[in-house]
Amino acid sequence: MKELAEKCIEFVGGASNIKAVSHCATRLRLTLIDQGQVNEEALLSVPEVIKVMKVGAQTQIIIGSDAPELYSVVSQLVETANSSMSVNETKSTDTQSNKKKKNAVVGKFFDACSSMFTPLVPAFTAAGMIKAVLAILVAVFGLAKTSQEYIIINYVSDTIFYFLPIYLGVTAATYFGCNKYIAAAIAAMFVHPTYTGMVSAGEAISFFGIPVVLYNYSSTVFPTILTVWFMSYVERFARRISPKVIKAIMEPMLTLLITFPVGLLLLGPIGAVLGDWLMNVFAAIDASVPFLVPMIVGAVSPFLVFVGMHRAVGTLETMQIAQIGYSSLLGTGMLASNIAQGASTLVLSFKSKDDKVKPLAFTAGVTALCGITEPALYGFTAKNKKSLIATVIGGGVGGFYAGITHVVRFAKGAPGLPTLPVFISLENPMNLINACITVILSFAVAFAVAWIMIKPGEVD
């Protein structure tokens, strides 16, 4: 694995060209300073590399299920290499980074979303699955909500969401290129017990005569991102004006002293308003045309995955779950699409006459049913127009049903059969039932369309 990691680092321009490292189930995601240094041909010549995608400032290396292990090795190698960089090299890197930030706004937005939220997905998934287990314990085994066991497990599963500003402080600082620990400290002020106590009391407070907006920042996203973005500029300013003799003391002190009042008095409230507005938009869509987004997502998910945008778009779902406890827009459509893709790929396996293709397509189809679609997409669906059409139709139909029945999910996780428990709701048992119907409908429609359209041996 180390040899593969070294090749990946070398072919993207070396460790000094890597700004941030993250991963999903099948991709190593490298946020780069200069995309022009990527040797895509050399990367594709590596046997383990399935495909290379470029999205904004991010290069995504698709290698399959070994991505998490590769990420660990690459992260360690990059951290070791960059820790030995001189101050001048770091400044040069920052300058190049600033130049590259003049890219298109949309590309930067999706790159930022992916870079900040992808590292947090395992924590979101773990918390969500614990909540699902807790719901099963209550519904099936009669665990009382007033019991100490329930209370402890419940608050543990809520921790990632309650302290989300702090986690985002770390990932945002990584993206913006500033000190992660100062960023975490600044983000922590939004959820400090003293401040939350002031919010609970509801009494007017001020800071040097300036009114402080009282808002419950737990589980919020934009206040931290805006504040850390501002901090990245403050830190550079503090670095420039701090005398070398006392730089180690003066730079972090100035960064903290300048950033925290601006965050508390201005950027925090602006971010809170922005987050509330976005949640209101989601609520309006869900109330007026609940089928629209799940149906569209169910149909176009293969294309989002193909260009590597599914993680960035999924950030919107993460925000919704963090702030209101569930998502009604994206995850249900992605569930329908993944199941549809699994069904259409299984048809390719059944219709194939090639003894080598049959098991590969079957394995890829089963993997897609479990929520990981890249092997099916890149290995089969993208190469067979009829299979792709069946996937789009099946995903769209399943997404439409999920939308009109108001299916929601309460946690993140690769949408597939193993993560169906995230649809469990003690208040609405039909939510899980309708999610299961979505799965059956998506599979049946995609399988039927693919079976009718694809001729025996066509995939060989």
TATA-V808210 format. One record per run of one state. SS is the DSSP state (@ for helix, = for strand, . for the rest). FROM is the first residue (numbers start at 1). TO is the last residue. If there is no record, write none. Layout:
ss = <SS SS>
from = <FROM FROM>
to = <TO TO>
This chain:
ss = <. @ . @ = . = . @ . @ . = . = . @ . @ . @ . @ . @ . @ . @ . = . = . @ . @ . @ . @ . = . @ . @ . @ . @ . @ . = . @ . @ .>
from = <1 2 12 15 18 24 27 33 35 38 40 45 51 56 58 63 67 84 87 101 105 142 148 163 164 177 180 189 193 202 206 208 210 212 222 242 244 289 290 307 310 325 327 328 331 352 355 370 374 380 381 384 385 405 409 410 417 424 430 454>
to = <1 11 14 17 23 26 32 34 37 39 44 50 55 57 62 66 83 86 100 104 141 147 162 163 176 179 188 192 201 205 207 209 211 221 241 243 288 289 306 309 324 326 327 330 351 354 369 373 379 380 383 384 404 408 409 416 423 429 453 460>
